[in-house]
Structures are given as C-alpha cells and as structure tokens.
Amino acid sequence: MPVPSSPLDDPRNAAHAWARFRRIFRAMAWVTAAVVAAVLALLYWLEGFVSINLFIAAALGIGGMMLLTAALMGLVFLSSGTGHDAAVVDPLSDEDQAG
C-alpha cells in the first residue's frame, strides 16, 4: 500500500501551518502570563507574603501546565487543520473490509 504524501510536505503549506501555530502559541503565552500574574496577586491578597518558594512554585506550575497544554493543542490544530491526519495509512483497514 503506497503511503500518501502529507500536505505538510509542501513548503508553502508547512510555512503557513507553522506560522499559525506560532501565532496561537504567542497568544496563549500572553494569556498564561496574565493568568499567572492574577493568581500570584490573588495568593498575595489571600495569604500575604508567606514564602517566595510558594510564589515561584505557583508561577512555574501554572505557567508550565498552561504552556504545555497550549503547545500540545496547537500541534493538534496544526495536524488537523492541514490535512496531515488524513494522510495517515491505517494498516488494519484492509482487515476490517475483508472480514
């Protein structure tokens, strides 16, 4: 069974898709910065200055989780939006049709 080419093999499609991914990720980085700032302000308002370690851990935990989620979802949108998912060969599709 021949492997179909992916739309991401075309340099123009790939450049457009990666530009879109960077735009989505850049926007999510700004949202993440705003959320982290709001959470740190809320922590300070509720607890006062407890320990710098609390604020560092909260900022890294929330920021890291949001950026990782944004990166993974951006890659899902990149793959789905370009038609790359449709170019995948299912090796079990012949078995399902034959049975």
mmCIF file as gemmi writes it, N, C-alpha and C atoms, coordinates in Angstrom:
data_model
loop_
_atom_site.group_PDB
_atom_site.id
_atom_site.type_symbol
_atom_site.label_atom_id
_atom_site.label_alt_id
_atom_site.label_comp_id
_atom_site.label_asym_id
_atom_site.label_entity_id
_atom_site.label_seq_id
_atom_site.pdbx_PDB_ins_code
_atom_site.Cartn_x
_atom_site.Cartn_y
_atom_site.Cartn_z
_atom_site.occupancy
_atom_site.B_iso_or_equiv
_atom_site.pdbx_formal_charge
_atom_site.auth_seq_id
_atom_site.auth_asym_id
_atom_site.pdbx_PDB_model_num
ATOM 1 N N . MET Axp A 1 ? 0.852 -1.168 0 1 0 ? 1 A 1
ATOM 2 C CA . MET Axp A 1 ? 0 0 0 1 0 ? 1 A 1
ATOM 3 C C . MET Axp A 1 ? 0.907 1.242 0 1 0 ? 1 A 1
ATOM 4 N N . PRO Axp A 2 ? 0.733 2.127 -0.975 1 0 ? 2 A 1
ATOM 5 C CA . PRO Axp A 2 ? 1.575 3.329 -1.031 1 0 ? 2 A 1
ATOM 6 C C . PRO Axp A 2 ? 1.196 4.302 0.083 1 0 ? 2 A 1
ATOM 7 N N . VAL Axp A 3 ? 2.183 4.995 0.559 1 0 ? 3 A 1
ATOM 8 C CA . VAL Axp A 3 ? 1.972 5.991 1.61 1 0 ? 3 A 1
ATOM 9 C C . VAL Axp A 3 ? 1.63 7.322 0.944 1 0 ? 3 A 1
ATOM 10 N N . PRO Axp A 4 ? 0.462 7.892 1.254 1 0 ? 4 A 1
ATOM 11 C CA . PRO Axp A 4 ? 0.106 9.18 0.645 1 0 ? 4 A 1
ATOM 12 C C . PRO Axp A 4 ? 0.994 10.291 1.204 1 0 ? 4 A 1
ATOM 13 N N . SER Axp A 5 ? 1.207 11.298 0.38 1 0 ? 5 A 1
ATOM 14 C CA . SER Axp A 5 ? 2.028 12.416 0.848 1 0 ? 5 A 1
ATOM 15 C C . SER Axp A 5 ? 1.192 13.313 1.763 1 0 ? 5 A 1
ATOM 16 N N . SER Axp A 6 ? 1.868 13.898 2.713 1 0 ? 6 A 1
ATOM 17 C CA . SER Axp A 6 ? 1.222 14.799 3.653 1 0 ? 6 A 1
ATOM 18 C C . SER Axp A 6 ? 1.187 16.206 3.066 1 0 ? 6 A 1
ATOM 19 N N . PRO Axp A 7 ? 0.135 16.955 3.344 1 0 ? 7 A 1
ATOM 20 C CA . PRO Axp A 7 ? 0.116 18.354 2.913 1 0 ? 7 A 1
ATOM 21 C C . PRO Axp A 7 ? 1.254 19.169 3.529 1 0 ? 7 A 1
ATOM 22 N N . LEU Axp A 8 ? 1.825 18.708 4.639 1 0 ? 8 A 1
ATOM 23 C CA . LEU Axp A 8 ? 2.941 19.409 5.256 1 0 ? 8 A 1
ATOM 24 C C . LEU Axp A 8 ? 4.243 19.201 4.494 1 0 ? 8 A 1
ATOM 25 N N . ASP Axp A 9 ? 4.246 18.308 3.49 1 0 ? 9 A 1
ATOM 26 C CA . ASP Axp A 9 ? 5.428 18.132 2.651 1 0 ? 9 A 1
ATOM 27 C C . ASP Axp A 9 ? 5.637 19.329 1.727 1 0 ? 9 A 1
ATOM 28 N N . ASP Axp A 10 ? 4.568 20.058 1.437 1 0 ? 10 A 1
ATOM 29 C CA . ASP Axp A 10 ? 4.66 21.257 0.607 1 0 ? 10 A 1
ATOM 30 C C . ASP Axp A 10 ? 5.198 22.401 1.479 1 0 ? 10 A 1
ATOM 31 N N . PRO Axp A 11 ? 6.305 23.024 1.105 1 0 ? 11 A 1
ATOM 32 C CA . PRO Axp A 11 ? 6.901 24.079 1.939 1 0 ? 11 A 1
ATOM 33 C C . PRO Axp A 11 ? 5.971 25.259 2.204 1 0 ? 11 A 1
ATOM 34 N N . ARG Axp A 12 ? 5.119 25.617 1.249 1 0 ? 12 A 1
ATOM 35 C CA . ARG Axp A 12 ? 4.197 26.741 1.461 1 0 ? 12 A 1
ATOM 36 C C . ARG Axp A 12 ? 3.141 26.392 2.502 1 0 ? 12 A 1
ATOM 37 N N . ASN Axp A 13 ? 2.593 25.172 2.408 1 0 ? 13 A 1
ATOM 38 C CA . ASN Axp A 13 ? 1.615 24.741 3.408 1 0 ? 13 A 1
ATOM 39 C C . ASN Axp A 13 ? 2.247 24.639 4.787 1 0 ? 13 A 1
ATOM 40 N N . ALA Axp A 14 ? 3.454 24.1 4.826 1 0 ? 14 A 1
ATOM 41 C CA . ALA Axp A 14 ? 4.143 23.947 6.105 1 0 ? 14 A 1
ATOM 42 C C . ALA Axp A 14 ? 4.45 25.304 6.722 1 0 ? 14 A 1
ATOM 43 N N . ALA Axp A 15 ? 4.899 26.252 5.916 1 0 ? 15 A 1
ATOM 44 C CA . ALA Axp A 15 ? 5.205 27.591 6.434 1 0 ? 15 A 1
ATOM 45 C C . ALA Axp A 15 ? 3.947 28.26 6.985 1 0 ? 15 A 1
ATOM 46 N N . HIS Axp A 16 ? 2.835 28.113 6.269 1 0 ? 16 A 1
ATOM 47 C CA . HIS Axp A 16 ? 1.57 28.689 6.731 1 0 ? 16 A 1
ATOM 48 C C . HIS Axp A 16 ? 1.126 28.032 8.036 1 0 ? 16 A 1
ATOM 49 N N . ALA Axp A 17 ? 1.219 26.705 8.104 1 0 ? 17 A 1
ATOM 50 C CA . ALA Axp A 17 ? 0.778 25.979 9.296 1 0 ? 17 A 1
ATOM 51 C C . ALA Axp A 17 ? 1.634 26.344 10.511 1 0 ? 17 A 1
ATOM 52 N N . TRP Axp A 18 ? 2.955 26.405 10.321 1 0 ? 18 A 1
ATOM 53 C CA . TRP Axp A 18 ? 3.831 26.737 11.446 1 0 ? 18 A 1
ATOM 54 C C . TRP Axp A 18 ? 3.675 28.192 11.871 1 0 ? 18 A 1
ATOM 55 N N . ALA Axp A 19 ? 3.378 29.085 10.936 1 0 ? 19 A 1
ATOM 56 C CA . ALA Axp A 19 ? 3.11 30.481 11.302 1 0 ? 19 A 1
ATOM 57 C C . ALA Axp A 19 ? 1.839 30.566 12.143 1 0 ? 19 A 1
ATOM 58 N N . ARG Axp A 20 ? 0.84 29.791 11.769 1 0 ? 20 A 1
ATOM 59 C CA . ARG Axp A 20 ? -0.409 29.755 12.544 1 0 ? 20 A 1
ATOM 60 C C . ARG Axp A 20 ? -0.155 29.184 13.94 1 0 ? 20 A 1
ATOM 61 N N . PHE Axp A 21 ? 0.651 28.129 14.017 1 0 ? 21 A 1
ATOM 62 C CA . PHE Axp A 21 ? 0.993 27.538 15.31 1 0 ? 21 A 1
ATOM 63 C C . PHE Axp A 21 ? 1.697 28.56 16.198 1 0 ? 21 A 1
ATOM 64 N N . ARG Axp A 22 ? 2.661 29.293 15.641 1 0 ? 22 A 1
ATOM 65 C CA . ARG Axp A 22 ? 3.385 30.299 16.42 1 0 ? 22 A 1
ATOM 66 C C . ARG Axp A 22 ? 2.454 31.418 16.883 1 0 ? 22 A 1
ATOM 67 N N . ARG Axp A 23 ? 1.513 31.793 16.018 1 0 ? 23 A 1
ATOM 68 C CA . ARG Axp A 23 ? 0.558 32.846 16.384 1 0 ? 23 A 1
ATOM 69 C C . ARG Axp A 23 ? -0.337 32.38 17.546 1 0 ? 23 A 1
ATOM 70 N N . ILE Axp A 24 ? -0.824 31.146 17.477 1 0 ? 24 A 1
ATOM 71 C CA . ILE Axp A 24 ? -1.651 30.599 18.557 1 0 ? 24 A 1
ATOM 72 C C . ILE Axp A 24 ? -0.838 30.509 19.844 1 0 ? 24 A 1
ATOM 73 N N . PHE Axp A 25 ? 0.401 30.021 19.74 1 0 ? 25 A 1
ATOM 74 C CA . PHE Axp A 25 ? 1.227 29.847 20.933 1 0 ? 25 A 1
ATOM 75 C C . PHE Axp A 25 ? 1.602 31.198 21.548 1 0 ? 25 A 1
ATOM 76 N N . ARG Axp A 26 ? 1.87 32.186 20.711 1 0 ? 26 A 1
ATOM 77 C CA . ARG Axp A 26 ? 2.203 33.52 21.216 1 0 ? 26 A 1
ATOM 78 C C . ARG Axp A 26 ? 1.011 34.104 21.983 1 0 ? 26 A 1
ATOM 79 N N . ALA Axp A 27 ? -0.18 33.935 21.442 1 0 ? 27 A 1
ATOM 80 C CA . ALA Axp A 27 ? -1.379 34.429 22.127 1 0 ? 27 A 1
ATOM 81 C C . ALA Axp A 27 ? -1.575 33.699 23.455 1 0 ? 27 A 1
ATOM 82 N N . MET Axp A 28 ? -1.354 32.408 23.466 1 0 ? 28 A 1
ATOM 83 C CA . MET Axp A 28 ? -1.509 31.651 24.706 1 0 ? 28 A 1
ATOM 84 C C . MET Axp A 28 ? -0.425 32.001 25.722 1 0 ? 28 A 1
ATOM 85 N N . ALA Axp A 29 ? 0.748 32.383 25.251 1 0 ? 29 A 1
ATOM 86 C CA . ALA Axp A 29 ? 1.798 32.813 26.184 1 0 ? 29 A 1
ATOM 87 C C . ALA Axp A 29 ? 1.37 34.097 26.895 1 0 ? 29 A 1
ATOM 88 N N . TRP Axp A 30 ? 0.73 35.006 26.177 1 0 ? 30 A 1
ATOM 89 C CA . TRP Axp A 30 ? 0.232 36.234 26.81 1 0 ? 30 A 1
ATOM 90 C C . TRP Axp A 30 ? -0.896 35.928 27.789 1 0 ? 30 A 1
ATOM 91 N N . VAL Axp A 31 ? -1.8 35.032 27.409 1 0 ? 31 A 1
ATOM 92 C CA . VAL Axp A 31 ? -2.884 34.63 28.321 1 0 ? 31 A 1
ATOM 93 C C . VAL Axp A 31 ? -2.295 33.978 29.572 1 0 ? 31 A 1
ATOM 94 N N . THR Axp A 32 ? -1.29 33.13 29.376 1 0 ? 32 A 1
ATOM 95 C CA . THR Axp A 32 ? -0.63 32.464 30.504 1 0 ? 32 A 1
ATOM 96 C C . THR Axp A 32 ? 0.004 33.475 31.437 1 0 ? 32 A 1
ATOM 97 N N . ALA Axp A 33 ? 0.692 34.46 30.878 1 0 ? 33 A 1
ATOM 98 C CA . ALA Axp A 33 ? 1.319 35.491 31.717 1 0 ? 33 A 1
ATOM 99 C C . ALA Axp A 33 ? 0.27 36.25 32.521 1 0 ? 33 A 1
ATOM 100 N N . ALA Axp A 34 ? -0.86 36.551 31.909 1 0 ? 34 A 1
ATOM 101 C CA . ALA Axp A 34 ? -1.926 37.258 32.62 1 0 ? 34 A 1
ATOM 102 C C . ALA Axp A 34 ? -2.523 36.398 33.732 1 0 ? 34 A 1
ATOM 103 N N . VAL Axp A 35 ? -2.734 35.126 33.451 1 0 ? 35 A 1
ATOM 104 C CA . VAL Axp A 35 ? -3.3 34.222 34.463 1 0 ? 35 A 1
ATOM 105 C C . VAL Axp A 35 ? -2.328 34.043 35.629 1 0 ? 35 A 1
ATOM 106 N N . VAL Axp A 36 ? -1.054 33.847 35.322 1 0 ? 36 A 1
ATOM 107 C CA . VAL Axp A 36 ? -0.061 33.685 36.383 1 0 ? 36 A 1
ATOM 108 C C . VAL Axp A 36 ? 0.009 34.946 37.24 1 0 ? 36 A 1
ATOM 109 N N . ALA Axp A 37 ? 0.002 36.118 36.623 1 0 ? 37 A 1
ATOM 110 C CA . ALA Axp A 37 ? 0.023 37.366 37.388 1 0 ? 37 A 1
ATOM 111 C C . ALA Axp A 37 ? -1.212 37.492 38.275 1 0 ? 37 A 1
ATOM 112 N N . ALA Axp A 38 ? -2.378 37.125 37.746 1 0 ? 38 A 1
ATOM 113 C CA . ALA Axp A 38 ? -3.616 37.201 38.52 1 0 ? 38 A 1
ATOM 114 C C . ALA Axp A 38 ? -3.585 36.223 39.7 1 0 ? 38 A 1
ATOM 115 N N . VAL Axp A 39 ? -3.085 35.016 39.467 1 0 ? 39 A 1
ATOM 116 C CA . VAL Axp A 39 ? -3.024 34.025 40.547 1 0 ? 39 A 1
ATOM 117 C C . VAL Axp A 39 ? -2.034 34.458 41.626 1 0 ? 39 A 1
ATOM 118 N N . LEU Axp A 40 ? -0.889 34.997 41.216 1 0 ? 40 A 1
ATOM 119 C CA . LEU Axp A 40 ? 0.084 35.461 42.202 1 0 ? 40 A 1
ATOM 120 C C . LEU Axp A 40 ? -0.47 36.632 43.015 1 0 ? 40 A 1
ATOM 121 N N . ALA Axp A 41 ? -1.193 37.526 42.359 1 0 ? 41 A 1
ATOM 122 C CA . ALA Axp A 41 ? -1.823 38.64 43.08 1 0 ? 41 A 1
ATOM 123 C C . ALA Axp A 41 ? -2.882 38.118 44.048 1 0 ? 41 A 1
ATOM 124 N N . LEU Axp A 42 ? -3.661 37.136 43.614 1 0 ? 42 A 1
ATOM 125 C CA . LEU Axp A 42 ? -4.672 36.547 44.49 1 0 ? 42 A 1
ATOM 126 C C . LEU Axp A 42 ? -4.032 35.84 45.682 1 0 ? 42 A 1
ATOM 127 N N . LEU Axp A 43 ? -2.954 35.109 45.441 1 0 ? 43 A 1
ATOM 128 C CA . LEU Axp A 43 ? -2.242 34.454 46.539 1 0 ? 43 A 1
ATOM 129 C C . LEU Axp A 43 ? -1.714 35.474 47.548 1 0 ? 43 A 1
ATOM 130 N N . TYR Axp A 44 ? -1.152 36.558 47.052 1 0 ? 44 A 1
ATOM 131 C CA . TYR Axp A 44 ? -0.628 37.588 47.938 1 0 ? 44 A 1
ATOM 132 C C . TYR Axp A 44 ? -1.755 38.26 48.719 1 0 ? 44 A 1
ATOM 133 N N . TRP Axp A 45 ? -2.887 38.477 48.053 1 0 ? 45 A 1
ATOM 134 C CA . TRP Axp A 45 ? -4.029 39.119 48.704 1 0 ? 45 A 1
ATOM 135 C C . TRP Axp A 45 ? -4.625 38.212 49.787 1 0 ? 45 A 1
ATOM 136 N N . LEU Axp A 46 ? -4.69 36.903 49.52 1 0 ? 46 A 1
ATOM 137 C CA . LEU Axp A 46 ? -5.292 35.977 50.48 1 0 ? 46 A 1
ATOM 138 C C . LEU Axp A 46 ? -4.344 35.592 51.623 1 0 ? 46 A 1
ATOM 139 N N . GLU Axp A 47 ? -3.079 35.384 51.303 1 0 ? 47 A 1
ATOM 140 C CA . GLU Axp A 47 ? -2.142 34.849 52.283 1 0 ? 47 A 1
ATOM 141 C C . GLU Axp A 47 ? -1.066 35.832 52.729 1 0 ? 47 A 1
ATOM 142 N N . GLY Axp A 48 ? -0.889 36.911 52.008 1 0 ? 48 A 1
ATOM 143 C CA . GLY Axp A 48 ? 0.214 37.817 52.312 1 0 ? 48 A 1
ATOM 144 C C . GLY Axp A 48 ? 1.514 37.215 51.782 1 0 ? 48 A 1
ATOM 145 N N . PHE Axp A 49 ? 2.622 37.773 52.219 1 0 ? 49 A 1
ATOM 146 C CA . PHE Axp A 49 ? 3.905 37.244 51.757 1 0 ? 49 A 1
ATOM 147 C C . PHE Axp A 49 ? 4.303 36.083 52.671 1 0 ? 49 A 1
ATOM 148 N N . VAL Axp A 50 ? 3.979 34.867 52.26 1 0 ? 50 A 1
ATOM 149 C CA . VAL Axp A 50 ? 4.264 33.677 53.048 1 0 ? 50 A 1
ATOM 150 C C . VAL Axp A 50 ? 5.709 33.255 52.827 1 0 ? 50 A 1
ATOM 151 N N . SER Axp A 51 ? 6.019 32.914 51.606 1 0 ? 51 A 1
ATOM 152 C CA . SER Axp A 51 ? 7.364 32.461 51.242 1 0 ? 51 A 1
ATOM 153 C C . SER Axp A 51 ? 7.539 32.68 49.748 1 0 ? 51 A 1
ATOM 154 N N . ILE Axp A 52 ? 8.732 33.038 49.36 1 0 ? 52 A 1
ATOM 155 C CA . ILE Axp A 52 ? 8.997 33.217 47.93 1 0 ? 52 A 1
ATOM 156 C C . ILE Axp A 52 ? 8.863 31.895 47.194 1 0 ? 52 A 1
ATOM 157 N N . ASN Axp A 53 ? 9.122 30.791 47.899 1 0 ? 53 A 1
ATOM 158 C CA . ASN Axp A 53 ? 9.017 29.467 47.277 1 0 ? 53 A 1
ATOM 159 C C . ASN Axp A 53 ? 7.584 29.157 46.834 1 0 ? 53 A 1
ATOM 160 N N . LEU Axp A 54 ? 6.6 29.607 47.611 1 0 ? 54 A 1
ATOM 161 C CA . LEU Axp A 54 ? 5.204 29.407 47.234 1 0 ? 54 A 1
ATOM 162 C C . LEU Axp A 54 ? 4.891 30.122 45.927 1 0 ? 54 A 1
ATOM 163 N N . PHE Axp A 55 ? 5.353 31.341 45.802 1 0 ? 55 A 1
ATOM 164 C CA . PHE Axp A 55 ? 5.069 32.122 44.603 1 0 ? 55 A 1
ATOM 165 C C . PHE Axp A 55 ? 5.812 31.569 43.378 1 0 ? 55 A 1
ATOM 166 N N . ILE Axp A 56 ? 7.046 31.131 43.573 1 0 ? 56 A 1
ATOM 167 C CA . ILE Axp A 56 ? 7.805 30.541 42.467 1 0 ? 56 A 1
ATOM 168 C C . ILE Axp A 56 ? 7.162 29.241 42.013 1 0 ? 56 A 1
ATOM 169 N N . ALA Axp A 57 ? 6.794 28.394 42.968 1 0 ? 57 A 1
ATOM 170 C CA . ALA Axp A 57 ? 6.177 27.11 42.624 1 0 ? 57 A 1
ATOM 171 C C . ALA Axp A 57 ? 4.835 27.309 41.917 1 0 ? 57 A 1
ATOM 172 N N . ALA Axp A 58 ? 4.045 28.245 42.411 1 0 ? 58 A 1
ATOM 173 C CA . ALA Axp A 58 ? 2.741 28.505 41.775 1 0 ? 58 A 1
ATOM 174 C C . ALA Axp A 58 ? 2.932 29.027 40.355 1 0 ? 58 A 1
ATOM 175 N N . ALA Axp A 59 ? 3.863 29.964 40.178 1 0 ? 59 A 1
ATOM 176 C CA . ALA Axp A 59 ? 4.095 30.53 38.846 1 0 ? 59 A 1
ATOM 177 C C . ALA Axp A 59 ? 4.614 29.474 37.879 1 0 ? 59 A 1
ATOM 178 N N . LEU Axp A 60 ? 5.581 28.676 38.316 1 0 ? 60 A 1
ATOM 179 C CA . LEU Axp A 60 ? 6.129 27.644 37.426 1 0 ? 60 A 1
ATOM 180 C C . LEU Axp A 60 ? 5.115 26.538 37.14 1 0 ? 60 A 1
ATOM 181 N N . GLY Axp A 61 ? 4.364 26.141 38.149 1 0 ? 61 A 1
ATOM 182 C CA . GLY Axp A 61 ? 3.38 25.073 37.957 1 0 ? 61 A 1
ATOM 183 C C . GLY Axp A 61 ? 2.256 25.485 37.011 1 0 ? 61 A 1
ATOM 184 N N . ILE Axp A 62 ? 1.673 26.631 37.276 1 0 ? 62 A 1
ATOM 185 C CA . ILE Axp A 62 ? 0.564 27.104 36.439 1 0 ? 62 A 1
ATOM 186 C C . ILE Axp A 62 ? 1.064 27.468 35.046 1 0 ? 62 A 1
ATOM 187 N N . GLY Axp A 63 ? 2.167 28.204 34.982 1 0 ? 63 A 1
ATOM 188 C CA . GLY Axp A 63 ? 2.709 28.605 33.682 1 0 ? 63 A 1
ATOM 189 C C . GLY Axp A 63 ? 3.14 27.416 32.845 1 0 ? 63 A 1
ATOM 190 N N . GLY Axp A 64 ? 3.844 26.482 33.457 1 0 ? 64 A 1
ATOM 191 C CA . GLY Axp A 64 ? 4.294 25.294 32.721 1 0 ? 64 A 1
ATOM 192 C C . GLY Axp A 64 ? 3.138 24.458 32.213 1 0 ? 64 A 1
ATOM 193 N N . MET Axp A 65 ? 2.124 24.264 33.059 1 0 ? 65 A 1
ATOM 194 C CA . MET Axp A 65 ? 0.963 23.474 32.652 1 0 ? 65 A 1
ATOM 195 C C . MET Axp A 65 ? 0.208 24.143 31.507 1 0 ? 65 A 1
ATOM 196 N N . MET Axp A 66 ? 0.019 25.454 31.596 1 0 ? 66 A 1
ATOM 197 C CA . MET Axp A 66 ? -0.723 26.143 30.543 1 0 ? 66 A 1
ATOM 198 C C . MET Axp A 66 ? 0.053 26.174 29.223 1 0 ? 66 A 1
ATOM 199 N N . LEU Axp A 67 ? 1.372 26.383 29.293 1 0 ? 67 A 1
ATOM 200 C CA . LEU Axp A 67 ? 2.168 26.423 28.059 1 0 ? 67 A 1
ATOM 201 C C . LEU Axp A 67 ? 2.28 25.041 27.417 1 0 ? 67 A 1
ATOM 202 N N . LEU Axp A 68 ? 2.417 24.003 28.233 1 0 ? 68 A 1
ATOM 203 C CA . LEU Axp A 68 ? 2.46 22.647 27.678 1 0 ? 68 A 1
ATOM 204 C C . LEU Axp A 68 ? 1.131 22.284 27.023 1 0 ? 68 A 1
ATOM 205 N N . THR Axp A 69 ? 0.034 22.628 27.682 1 0 ? 69 A 1
ATOM 206 C CA . THR Axp A 69 ? -1.286 22.384 27.104 1 0 ? 69 A 1
ATOM 207 C C . THR Axp A 69 ? -1.465 23.156 25.8 1 0 ? 69 A 1
ATOM 208 N N . ALA Axp A 70 ? -1.027 24.401 25.773 1 0 ? 70 A 1
ATOM 209 C CA . ALA Axp A 70 ? -1.144 25.214 24.562 1 0 ? 70 A 1
ATOM 210 C C . ALA Axp A 70 ? -0.304 24.634 23.431 1 0 ? 70 A 1
ATOM 211 N N . ALA Axp A 71 ? 0.896 24.161 23.747 1 0 ? 71 A 1
ATOM 212 C CA . ALA Axp A 71 ? 1.753 23.578 22.706 1 0 ? 71 A 1
ATOM 213 C C . ALA Axp A 71 ? 1.13 22.307 22.137 1 0 ? 71 A 1
ATOM 214 N N . LEU Axp A 72 ? 0.627 21.446 22.992 1 0 ? 72 A 1
ATOM 215 C CA . LEU Axp A 72 ? 0.033 20.193 22.507 1 0 ? 72 A 1
ATOM 216 C C . LEU Axp A 72 ? -1.248 20.446 21.717 1 0 ? 72 A 1
ATOM 217 N N . MET Axp A 73 ? -2.091 21.349 22.196 1 0 ? 73 A 1
ATOM 218 C CA . MET Axp A 73 ? -3.319 21.65 21.454 1 0 ? 73 A 1
ATOM 219 C C . MET Axp A 73 ? -3.003 22.359 20.139 1 0 ? 73 A 1
ATOM 220 N N . GLY Axp A 74 ? -1.981 23.205 20.14 1 0 ? 74 A 1
ATOM 221 C CA . GLY Axp A 74 ? -1.564 23.847 18.894 1 0 ? 74 A 1
ATOM 222 C C . GLY Axp A 74 ? -1.091 22.836 17.87 1 0 ? 74 A 1
ATOM 223 N N . LEU Axp A 75 ? -0.369 21.809 18.319 1 0 ? 75 A 1
ATOM 224 C CA . LEU Axp A 75 ? 0.067 20.758 17.401 1 0 ? 75 A 1
ATOM 225 C C . LEU Axp A 75 ? -1.11 19.94 16.88 1 0 ? 75 A 1
ATOM 226 N N . VAL Axp A 76 ? -2.124 19.739 17.714 1 0 ? 76 A 1
ATOM 227 C CA . VAL Axp A 76 ? -3.336 19.042 17.251 1 0 ? 76 A 1
ATOM 228 C C . VAL Axp A 76 ? -4.027 19.875 16.178 1 0 ? 76 A 1
ATOM 229 N N . PHE Axp A 77 ? -4.143 21.18 16.404 1 0 ? 77 A 1
ATOM 230 C CA . PHE Axp A 77 ? -4.758 22.059 15.402 1 0 ? 77 A 1
ATOM 231 C C . PHE Axp A 77 ? -3.927 22.098 14.124 1 0 ? 77 A 1
ATOM 232 N N . LEU Axp A 78 ? -2.608 22.113 14.252 1 0 ? 78 A 1
ATOM 233 C CA . LEU Axp A 78 ? -1.73 22.114 13.084 1 0 ? 78 A 1
ATOM 234 C C . LEU Axp A 78 ? -1.936 20.844 12.268 1 0 ? 78 A 1
ATOM 235 N N . SER Axp A 79 ? -1.94 19.709 12.934 1 0 ? 79 A 1
ATOM 236 C CA . SER Axp A 79 ? -2.072 18.429 12.251 1 0 ? 79 A 1
ATOM 237 C C . SER Axp A 79 ? -3.442 18.275 11.6 1 0 ? 79 A 1
ATOM 238 N N . SER Axp A 80 ? -4.476 18.651 12.33 1 0 ? 80 A 1
ATOM 239 C CA . SER Axp A 80 ? -5.827 18.508 11.809 1 0 ? 80 A 1
ATOM 240 C C . SER Axp A 80 ? -6.138 19.538 10.728 1 0 ? 80 A 1
ATOM 241 N N . GLY Axp A 81 ? -5.71 20.775 10.943 1 0 ? 81 A 1
ATOM 242 C CA . GLY Axp A 81 ? -6.041 21.851 10.016 1 0 ? 81 A 1
ATOM 243 C C . GLY Axp A 81 ? -5.362 21.752 8.668 1 0 ? 81 A 1
ATOM 244 N N . THR Axp A 82 ? -4.224 21.078 8.6 1 0 ? 82 A 1
ATOM 245 C CA . THR Axp A 82 ? -3.52 20.964 7.328 1 0 ? 82 A 1
ATOM 246 C C . THR Axp A 82 ? -3.908 19.717 6.542 1 0 ? 82 A 1
ATOM 247 N N . GLY Axp A 83 ? -4.652 18.811 7.147 1 0 ? 83 A 1
ATOM 248 C CA . GLY Axp A 83 ? -4.995 17.562 6.474 1 0 ? 83 A 1
ATOM 249 C C . GLY Axp A 83 ? -3.943 16.485 6.68 1 0 ? 83 A 1
ATOM 250 N N . HIS Axp A 84 ? -2.987 16.748 7.551 1 0 ? 84 A 1
ATOM 251 C CA . HIS Axp A 84 ? -1.932 15.773 7.82 1 0 ? 84 A 1
ATOM 252 C C . HIS Axp A 84 ? -2.514 14.498 8.42 1 0 ? 84 A 1
ATOM 253 N N . ASP Axp A 85 ? -3.558 14.615 9.22 1 0 ? 85 A 1
ATOM 254 C CA . ASP Axp A 85 ? -4.186 13.436 9.834 1 0 ? 85 A 1
ATOM 255 C C . ASP Axp A 85 ? -4.794 12.517 8.787 1 0 ? 85 A 1
ATOM 256 N N . ALA Axp A 86 ? -5.325 13.093 7.722 1 0 ? 86 A 1
ATOM 257 C CA . ALA Axp A 86 ? -5.962 12.281 6.68 1 0 ? 86 A 1
ATOM 258 C C . ALA Axp A 86 ? -4.944 11.513 5.844 1 0 ? 86 A 1
ATOM 259 N N . ALA Axp A 87 ? -3.681 11.916 5.901 1 0 ? 87 A 1
ATOM 260 C CA . ALA Axp A 87 ? -2.644 11.261 5.108 1 0 ? 87 A 1
ATOM 261 C C . ALA Axp A 87 ? -2.061 10.026 5.799 1 0 ? 87 A 1
ATOM 262 N N . VAL Axp A 88 ? -2.582 9.68 6.967 1 0 ? 88 A 1
ATOM 263 C CA . VAL Axp A 88 ? -2.076 8.527 7.707 1 0 ? 88 A 1
ATOM 264 C C . VAL Axp A 88 ? -2.692 7.253 7.14 1 0 ? 88 A 1
ATOM 265 N N . VAL Axp A 89 ? -1.867 6.241 6.97 1 0 ? 89 A 1
ATOM 266 C CA . VAL Axp A 89 ? -2.334 4.951 6.465 1 0 ? 89 A 1
ATOM 267 C C . VAL Axp A 89 ? -2.733 4.082 7.642 1 0 ? 89 A 1
ATOM 268 N N . ASP Axp A 90 ? -3.924 3.513 7.582 1 0 ? 90 A 1
ATOM 269 C CA . ASP Axp A 90 ? -4.387 2.595 8.615 1 0 ? 90 A 1
ATOM 270 C C . ASP Axp A 90 ? -4.101 1.169 8.153 1 0 ? 90 A 1
ATOM 271 N N . PRO Axp A 91 ? -3.128 0.484 8.755 1 0 ? 91 A 1
ATOM 272 C CA . PRO Axp A 91 ? -2.788 -0.857 8.291 1 0 ? 91 A 1
ATOM 273 C C . PRO Axp A 91 ? -3.891 -1.877 8.568 1 0 ? 91 A 1
ATOM 274 N N . LEU Axp A 92 ? -4.817 -1.578 9.454 1 0 ? 92 A 1
ATOM 275 C CA . LEU Axp A 92 ? -5.888 -2.512 9.768 1 0 ? 92 A 1
ATOM 276 C C . LEU Axp A 92 ? -7.131 -2.308 8.916 1 0 ? 92 A 1
ATOM 277 N N . SER Axp A 93 ? -7.142 -1.302 8.061 1 0 ? 93 A 1
ATOM 278 C CA . SER Axp A 93 ? -8.355 -1.027 7.283 1 0 ? 93 A 1
ATOM 279 C C . SER Axp A 93 ? -8.661 -2.168 6.308 1 0 ? 93 A 1
ATOM 280 N N . ASP Axp A 94 ? -7.672 -2.843 5.754 1 0 ? 94 A 1
ATOM 281 C CA . ASP Axp A 94 ? -7.916 -3.976 4.849 1 0 ? 94 A 1
ATOM 282 C C . ASP Axp A 94 ? -8.523 -5.14 5.596 1 0 ? 94 A 1
ATOM 283 N N . GLU Axp A 95 ? -8.1 -5.376 6.833 1 0 ? 95 A 1
ATOM 284 C CA . GLU Axp A 95 ? -8.632 -6.471 7.619 1 0 ? 95 A 1
ATOM 285 C C . GLU Axp A 95 ? -10.106 -6.232 7.95 1 0 ? 95 A 1
ATOM 286 N N . ASP Axp A 96 ? -10.463 -4.987 8.25 1 0 ? 96 A 1
ATOM 287 C CA . ASP Axp A 96 ? -11.854 -4.675 8.587 1 0 ? 96 A 1
ATOM 288 C C . ASP Axp A 96 ? -12.766 -4.862 7.377 1 0 ? 96 A 1
ATOM 289 N N . GLN Axp A 97 ? -12.304 -4.474 6.198 1 0 ? 97 A 1
ATOM 290 C CA . GLN Axp A 97 ? -13.134 -4.594 4.999 1 0 ? 97 A 1
ATOM 291 C C . GLN Axp A 97 ? -13.258 -6.055 4.551 1 0 ? 97 A 1
ATOM 292 N N . ALA Axp A 98 ? -12.213 -6.858 4.773 1 0 ? 98 A 1
ATOM 293 C CA . ALA Axp A 98 ? -12.228 -8.243 4.334 1 0 ? 98 A 1
ATOM 294 C C . ALA Axp A 98 ? -13.106 -9.105 5.228 1 0 ? 98 A 1
ATOM 295 N N . GLY Axp A 99 ? -13.245 -8.684 6.51 1 0 ? 99 A 1
ATOM 296 C CA . GLY Axp A 99 ? -13.965 -9.516 7.481 1 0 ? 99 A 1
ATOM 297 C C . GLY Axp A 99 ? -15.4 -9.291 7.398 1 0 ? 99 A 1
